[in-house]
Structure formats: structure tokens, C-alpha cells
Amino acid sequence: MLFNSFQFLYFFIVVWVAFLAMRGTPRKVFLLVASYYFYMCWNAKYILVILAITLIDYVAGIQIEQAKTSGLRRIYLGVSLFCNLGLLVVFKYFNFLAGTISSLASNAGMGLDVPLLNIILPVGLSFHTFQAMSYTLDLYKGKVPAERNFLNYALYVAFFPQMVAGPIERPNQLLPQFHREPEITAEKIKSGVAQTLWGLFKKMVIADSLASFVNMVYASPQQFNGVYLLLATCFFALQIYCDFSGYSDIALGIARIMGYELRINFQQPYFSRSIGEFWRRWHISLSSWFRDYVYIPLGGNRVSKSRHYLNLMATFAISGLWHGASWTFVMWGILHGSYQIMSQMTQGLRSKVSHVLGLERFPRLVAVLQVFVTFTLVTIAWVFFRASSIQSAFYIITHFFPLGHFESATLSVGKIPRANTPFLAVFIALLFVVEWLIAHPSKIPTIWRFGAFRKACYYSCAFSLVFFGVFGHTDFIYFQF
């Protein structure tokens, strides 16, 4: 069941009306059943995976808190982590590891053929396993108490707005909200509807409109010259942002309509002035997860410089592998790790060059250049994220130039109607204007205070969905993770 489907619209209306009519435990039981039904619409049998994760970590959490010795606490934590990571290895990484081992053995002249598993990856597995692990890890560190109410903990794992693609919630942020009745107000409903509408606009009007052209070029990059490769890569940078941040906006919006608050997952990342800042703005719930549970435990920056660089590279490589069982994702992570390391290594040199050139006198120009360079580096890395193989990614990057000739009719072949192209360009420009205003609320024009103008904007957004939105079965990109 997709957020951008009429099926979900009907589902949510029924759930919300019934949710409003209930209180206390019956309301939470109903919400949990609705969340399980939402998940089972993809593959009913995989609800057993959710139930297993929930039961194992619920029991492990209580045992960790009750354990008399630190050794026993570590054992219970180890069982929890082993089960969660074991599920990831079996469902997501087994075939990748088996294929890698078979390939290495073949290159070494050995006839080792590791059999592959014929299983489907449960949707959103990496998200709810990481959320479950954050509970037991925080409990082990003494940051949160054990949750004794099984119903509350089950909702923490399976709350339907965010269980499939995040944001990855922390126990101290989401669990307390299930201990009290949600506060549902007219202001929260209006705010939630507006954010949901904006998320649908980003997904259906921009991301899905660009997807077909990106898919066409990346499916056979050797058939296109540089201008198509460059355009498709820039389109993908926009597509993945609008697709994933659109999902997050919808998740935050529908949760707020129900009286719950989820953490912000994106803060206008393409306005970042450095790669480090980009990762503080992009998929915040995941980047902070890796910071707190991987990077800092490895030593963070409280170690020697060489070890610090190794910690950065290891964290980003693992992050890349989290995104997908493929060497393209690992390469994407390594590339971002390299960006971070090079940024730190050249910081002094860049400051000296800036001083010599007198760039301090032109702060706005410097800011624009920094945003442009950061966006360029991030977009180059997206090639590895989107390409079907390492070889294909290198081919695309090395064939951006010369640009060659561009035929606008190709957009139609890529399912972007020529008549819609000017509107799509306006929508993309509007996206950046709105995102900039969200990042700079003090710059919002005075006219926004007038209710009539706001309503006109909301109606325009809704009409653009109807006339320019892509309808049909269009998955969100991050569902595969």
C-alpha cells in the first residue's frame, strides 16, 4: 500500500475516523492492527518478521534492565543485535556475500559455487531493524528505561506512517508519545495536511515525472551522449530528493494529523555548503544513527588523525552497504567518506587561498560557489547510487563531456510530454524557492500571512497533483532498503 495511492487514502480515512472515536488501550490496539494490516498489504507472511523483531527486543530490553551483572547485560544485548543483524544478513546480504565469495573463488581458480537464497527482501527491513536496535542499545547505555507495556513497544516498531521508510525514530522520542493520549487539534490537522500535500507534490509531480527519463538513460547509458547522461544524472539528484523527502513529509504529515510528532528527516540538503553539512541535512535520522552507534563507538574524532580518517571511511562504507547489497552502494559510501577526509585535509589550504584571493569580501559569492561545488560532488556520487554496476557508473562519469547534441523529442520518449516540460521546469524552480523559504522563515513574504493567499497556494498544489501528477504503481525509492 503506497502513500501515493487511492488505496491508502481510503485506508487512512477509515483508520483516522475510527481512531478519533476511540480512547486508551482500544485506540492503541486498533492502531497496531491497522499498522500490521498496512504492512501486510505488501507481503502478508513477512508480518512474522516484524512480530519476531518486536518480541525478541521487548524481552531482551527487560532482561537487560533486570540483569545483575554487566556480562549478563552484554549477553542479552548481543542476542538482540545478533537476531536483528541476522535477519538483515539472511534477507538482504546473503546472496550478495555468496556471489562475492563465488566470484573471488572463481578468480582464484577454485570451483566454489555458493548456492543463493530464493527469497524476497521484506519491505523496509533495514529501517525497522535499525529502529529496534536503537532501543536496546540506548537501554544498554542507560539512556532509556525498559518498556514494560508490550503494546506501546509494538507500536514503536510498527507505527505505520514511518515503519517502511523512516524516519528512524529513537525510543526517547517516540515511545513516550504512546504513553499518553495524542493531542489532536485543528492547527495540527491543517499543518499535517499541508505537509502531506507538499510531500505528494514532490513525489508525484516532480520525482515521478523525472523517473522515466532517468530510467531510460541509466538502463543503457552507452546509447546516449554526454548531455543526456548529465541531464539524467541531475534529474536523478532531484528525483531521489523529492522521492525520499516527499515520503518523509507525508509520514510527518499523517502522523501529525493523528496527534503524533516524528523527527524531521530533511532540512534542505541541496543548500549545503559542504559535504559535512549535507549529511547533517540529508536523511538526518540515518546519518545521526550511524554517528551515534557506529562512528562514535569507533572513536569518532577523539583519536589520532589517521584513525579518525579510518573511522570516517568505515562509517560511510557501512552506510553505503546499508543502502543496498551491491558494490555500487559501497562505492557511493566510500566516495562520500573520501569527500569528508579530503575536506578536512585541505581545510587549511583552502582558507589560505581564500585569504590570498580576498574572497572574504564577497561572502555571498563564496556561499554560492560552496553550494554549487557541494551539489556537484553529491550529484557525481549519485551516479554510483543509481548505476546498475561499477563499470556503468564509471562509463557515465567519464562520458559527461563532450555534451553533444540534444533532441528535445527524447524527453517524450522518456515519458516527459513536451507540453509538460515548461510546467515541470517551473515546478522545479518553485521547489527550490519554497525549500529556501522554509530554510529562511524570516524571508517569507508578508503576503503569506493572509489566509486567502495561503489557500490559493494549497489549491494550486492540489490542482498540480491532479493535472501533472503521475498516477499508478510508483514505488518510493527507499522502499527497497
N, C-alpha and C positions, 0 to 999 in steps of 0.2 A: 504494500500500500504506500503510494508516494504522496508527499505533501502537495505536489502539483497535479493532483487528480481529483475528479469529482467523487470518486470512491472515498477519498479521505475527507472531503468536505462533508459528505453525508455522515461519515463515521464521527467526525468531530462535533457536528451539530447535535447528534444523538447523545454522545458522551457528555457534552457540556451541559445540555438541558438536564440530563439525569444527575450529573454532578452537582448542579445548583440545588436540586431538590433533596439532596442528602446531607447528612452531617456525621461527624465522628467516624467510628470504625466502619459502618456500612459504606460511607463515601470512599474510604481508602481501599476497602475490598473491591468495590466497583472499579476504582481507578486502576488497581493492579490487574484485574481481569481484562479490562479494556486494553491495557498495555500489552498483556500477553497475546490478546487477540490481534492487536496491531502487528506484533512481531510474527505471529503465526501465519499472517497473510502472505509472507514470503515463502516460508517452508515450515509447516506445522511441526515436523518431528524435531527441528532444532530448538524448540522451546525447552527440550530436555537439557540442552547445553546451558541455557540461562538458569534453569532450576538447579542444575548441578553446581554452577558457579556460586549461586546465591546461597545454597545450603552449606557448601564447603566453607565459604568465607564467613558466613554467620557463625557457624560452630567454632571455626578457628579463632575468630575475634574474641569470643567469650573465653576460650581456653587460654589465649594469650594473656588476657587480663587476669585470669584466675591462677595462672602458673606461679608456683612458688620460687622457682629459680630462673635465672637468665637463660640457662641452657635449654630448659623446657620451653621457654618462650620462643627461643630461636627455632626449636623443632616445629612448633605449631606454625610459626611464620613460614618456615621452609616448606611445610606441607601445602600451605595456601598458595605460595608462589609457584611451587612445582606443579600443582594442578592447573593454575591459570596459564602459566607459560607452556605447560604440556599440551593444553588444548590448542594454543597458538601453533606449536610445533607440528602437531598432528594434522590440523586442518589447513594451516597456511604455509608452513615451511617444509613439510616432509618431502613433497615432490621436488621442491627447489633444491634441497640438500641432496636428495637421491640423484637428481640429474647432474648436479655439480660433481658428486663423487664418481658417478659413472663416466662423466666426461674426462675427469682427471685420470681415472684408471685407464681409459682408452688412449689418452695421450702418452701414458707411461707404458703402453704395450700390454696392458692387462685386460683380460676379457671379463671384467666385472660389470654386471648389469643389475643394478638395484631396482627391484620392482616398484612401480608407482601406485599410489592410492587413488582409486576412482571415487573421490568424494567432492562435494561442493562446499566452498567456503561459506560458513554461516555469515549472513549479512551483518556488518558492524561488529564482528567478533573482537577486533583489536580495541575498539572503543570501550565496550563494557568490561573486558578483562582488565584493561588499564584502570578503569574506574574502581573495579573491585579491589585491585592490588593497592591502590592509593589508600583504601580503607584499612587494610591490615598493616600496611607499612606505617601509616600515621598512628594507628593504635599501638603498634610495637614501640614507636618512638615516644609514646605518652602524650601525643598531641590531641587525641580524642578518646572518649570513653567507649567501651564496647556497647554496641546497640543491642539491647535485650528484646526489643519488640521486633519479631520476625517480619511482620507486615511492613513496618517502616523500612527495614533493611531491604526487603524485596522490592519496594518502590524505589529505593535509592539506586538499585541495579537496573531496574526495568522501566523507569518513568518514560513513557512513550515519546514525548517531544524530543528527547535527546539521546535515547538509548542506541540509535542506529549510527549516527554520525556526530555525536557530541553536541555541545561542548562537554569535555570530560570534567565532570564535577568532582569536587573534593568533599569528603564526609562532613567537615565542619561548616560547609556552605549549604549543602542540600538536605542532609539528614535532619537538622533542626526544623526545617520547614514542614516536614511530615509529622512533627510532634504537636503542631498547632493547626487550628483551622485556617485555611488560606483566606487572606483579606481580598475580597473581590469588590472593586469599586468601579464606578463609571469611568474615572480617569484612567485606571489601569486597562480597562477594556478598550477604550479609544486608543491608548498608546500601543497596546498589543496588536490591535487590528492594523494600525498604521505601519508598525514594524513588519508584520506579516505581509502586508501588501507590498512594501518595499522589497522584501525578500523574494516574493513571487515575481516582481518586475525584473529583478536582477537575474533570476534563474530563467524564466520563460521568455522574456523579451530580448535579453542580451546573450546570456550563456548559451541557451539552446539555439538561438539564431546563428551563432558563430560556430556551433559544434560540427555541423555537416561539412562546412568548408575545411575546418581543421582536420576532420576525419579523412576527407578526400585526399588532401595533400600528404598527410602523415602516413596514409596507407601505402602510398607508392611515391616517395619523395624524388626518386630518380627521374620521374616523368615531368618534373616541374623545374623551372629556372629559379634564380635567386629571389626575385620579387615575390613569387608565390610562397617560397619557403619562409621568407622573412615575414610576410603578411600573416601566414598561418601560425607562425610562432608567436607573433604579437597578439593575434586573435586568441590563441590558447592561454596566454597570460591573462587576458581579460575573461576568457571563458571560465577558467578554473577559479578565479577570484569571485566572479559573480555566481558561479555554481555553488561553491562551498560557503561563502559568506551569506549567500542567499538562503541556503539551508539553515545556517545559524540564526539569521534574522527571523525566519519562520518559526524555528524552535523556541527562540526567546519570546516571540510574539504570542504564540498559542499558549505557552506556559504562563505568561503574564495575564492573559485573558482568564486563566484558571486560578490566578492568585499566587503563582509561584514565580520566583526570580532565578534565572540561570545566569551564569557568568558571561560577560562579553567575550567573544572569541576572535573578533577582528576589529582593529582600530585604524582604518585607512592605511594599510601597509604600503601601498604604492606611492605614498608621500614620504616614505622613509628616506633619511639622508645617509644611511649606512646600512650594511648588512646586519650588524648587531641590532640596530633599531628596527629593521624589517622583522626580525624574529621576535621582537618584543610586541609587534603589532599583528603578526600573521599566526593564525591558529594558536592563539595565546594559551589555551588550556593544554595543548600538547607540548608546546615549547617549554612552558613552565613545569610540566610533568617531567620532562627529560632533565631540566635544570635541577629540580629538587630530588629526583630519585636516581639519576644516573651521573650527571656532571658533578654535583656537589659531593656525593659519596665517593667519587673517584679522586677527589681532592680539589676540584674546581681550580681556582687561581691561587690557592694557598700553598702552592708547591713551586718547584723550580720552573723556570720558563719553558724548558723543553718538555717537562712533564705536563705543564699547563696546556701546551700545544697538543700533546698527545691526548689529553682529556677532551679537548675540544673536538679533535678529529674522531675519536672513538664515539663521542656522543652523537655527532652528526651522522656518522656511518650507521649507527644503530637506528637513528631516526629514519634514515633512508630505507633501511631494511624493514622497519615497522610499516612503512607505506606500501610495500609490496615485495613479494618473494621473487625478485629479479635483480640482476646486476645493474640494470639501468637506474633503479631506485637507490642502490648503494652508491653508484657513481654520483647521482644527484646529491646525496648527503655528503659525500667526500668533497664535492665541489664547493658546497656551502661551508664546510669546515675549512677548506683552503682559503676561501674568501675571508673568513674571520681571522685566520692566522696571518695572512698577508696584510690585512688591515692593521693589526696590532704591530706587526714587524715594521711597517712603513709609516707609522703614525708620526714619528719624529721627523722623518724626511719630508713628509707632506706638509707639516707645519712650517718647516724652513722654506720650502718652495713657495708656500702661500705668503710668507712674510716677505721674501725677496721680490715677489711679483706685486706686492701691495694689495693682495686680494681682500685684506681686512676692510678696505674702504668700500667694498661692494658686497655686503653680506647677502643681499637678495640674489645677486648673480651667483654667488658661491652656493647658496641653498638650492637654486635651480639646477646647477651643474651637479651637485651631490645627489639630488633626487634622480636626475637623468642617468648618472653612472650606476646608481644602485638598481634602478629599474632595468637597465641594460644587463647587468650581471645576473640579476634574478631571472630575467627572461631567457638568457643563454642557458642557465641551469634547468629551466623548464623543458628544454629540448630533451634532456635525458629522462625527465619525468614522463614525457609524453611518447617518446620514440619507442618503437617495438623492440629495438636492440641497440647495443652499444655501437655497432657498426653503422646503423641507420642514423643514430644521433650525430656521430662524427661526420657522416656524409652531409647532413643538413647544415651543420655549423660551418663546414668548410666550403659550402656552396651558396652562402648568402649573397656573395658578390662574385662576378658582376650581376647586377639586378636583372638585366634582360628586359624583354617586352612583356607588358601586362595587357591581357584582354579582359575587359570588364564582364564579358559574357560568361567567363569562367565562374563568376560569383553565382550565376544562375545554375550552372552545373553543380556547384557546391550547395545548392538549395537555398541560396540567398536571393530572392527575387530582385531583379534590377530596380523595380519600382520601390522596393522597400529600403534600398541601400541608403538614400538620403535620410530617411527616418531613423535607420539604425545608427548612422553617424551622429545624428542629433541626440539619440538616446545615450550613446557612449559619452558624448560631451556632457550631457546632463548628469550622468552617473558621477563623473569627476567633480562637477560643480557641487552636487549635493553632498558627496563624500567630504569635499573640502569644507563646506559649511558645517557639517557635523563635527569635523575636527576643530573648527574655529567658531564656536557658537556665538562669540561676541560680534562676529561679522555678519550674522544673519540679518537680512534687511528688515526694516521696521514693518514693512507690509505683511510679514509673516504673522504678526500679532492679530491681524484681522481674520476672524473666523471664516468669512466668505472666501478669502484668498486661499486659506488652507483647504477648505472644502473643494475648491476648484482644482487644486493640486492633487488631492486624493482622487477625485473623479477622473482627472486626466490620466493618472497612473492606472486606474481601473480600466478605463477605455483602451489604453495602450495594451493592456493584457488581452482584452477581448479581440482587438483588431490586429495586433502584431505578435502576440504570444504564440509560442509553439505548443500545441496540444498533442497529447499522445503519450506513449510509454517512454518517457525520457528520464532515465535514472540520474541520480546525483552521483558525481564522480567519486566521492569519498565513500560511497556505499561498498565499494569493492575492498575497502580496508577494514 
